[in-house]
Amino acid sequence: MAQVLLFPDPKPLDQRLGRKFFRKAPKRPGVYLMKNAAGQVVYVGKAKNLKQRLNNYRLANPDRMPRRHLRMVREVTRIEFQFCADESAALRREAQLLRALRPQFNRAGVWPGKTRFIVWRVSSGRLELGVAEVPEPGWHRFGPLNSSADFVHLACARLLWLAIHRQRPVSDLPAGWALGRLPAMVSLSGGDDLDDLTVALNCFFWEDPGYLLAWLGVRLGGRTNAFEQALIAGDVEVLQNFAEKPKVKEAVHGQLPLL
C-alpha cells in the first residue's frame, strides 16, 4: 500500500509564479532561465518540451530531493524562455548561456575546457596537420575552439589520407586512425596533390568550405566498399556540420610569423 502523506509536498514555485504559469508553459523545445529576486540568472536548462520539464521543479520534497535543488527553487522568482528549432539547437544555446552566465546552481558545462587550435603547414614536401593549445610560429591556424577541434582534426586527417592514397583501403590507415585514435600531430605525404590539398584546406577554414568538400568528393567518389563509404560519410558530415557553424569571433586568421 502506498504511504499516505500527512502533509502535501511544498510547491514554492507555484506560490511565487502561480499554477497558471505552469499550465500555460509552452510545449516547445528551448532553454529556460531561472532568475532570483535581483534579476540574476541562477540556473539555465534545456528541454525538448519546456512544459514537461518545468513540471519537475514544482515539488520541493526535502526528503527526496538534493539540498542544492531545494535551495535553488526557493530562490527562483522568475522563469524566462528562449525557444529553439529543436532539441539539438536548444542544447547548443544552453551551452552558450552556461559559458556566458555561469549560473550559481549549474554544474556541468559551465566551465569551458581547454581551447584548441587546428594548425597546419607544409614542410619538406609533407602536410603537417594537428591540434595545439598554443600554435607555434610558422603554422597556419584556426581557433580557438573547444573539443570540436579534435573531431575536425580526426575527420580531416582520415579524409585527406584516403584522398591522397586513392588505391589503398581504409584498413591501410595508420594504426588506430580507423578507431579514432589519432596523435595530436600527423604528417601526410601530399605528392603531386600537395598544392591542391593545401589550397583546399586553407579555403575550408577561411574562405569556401565547399571547395575542400568538392575536392574530397572527386577523389573519394570511386570507393564502393560499404564500410569505407560509411566512415567517409561520417567524417564528411563532421566537416559539413563544422562548416555550417558561424566562425568563432575570437578566431585568428592566417599564419603565425616566424620569429
Helices and strands as residue ranges (DSSP letters): H 12-17, H 19-23, E 30-35, E 41-47, H 50-54, G 55-57, H 67-75, E 78-83, H 87-101, E 116-123, E 126-132, E 140-145, H 148-164, G 170-172, G 177-179, E 185-189, G 191-193, H 194-206, H 209-220, H 226-244
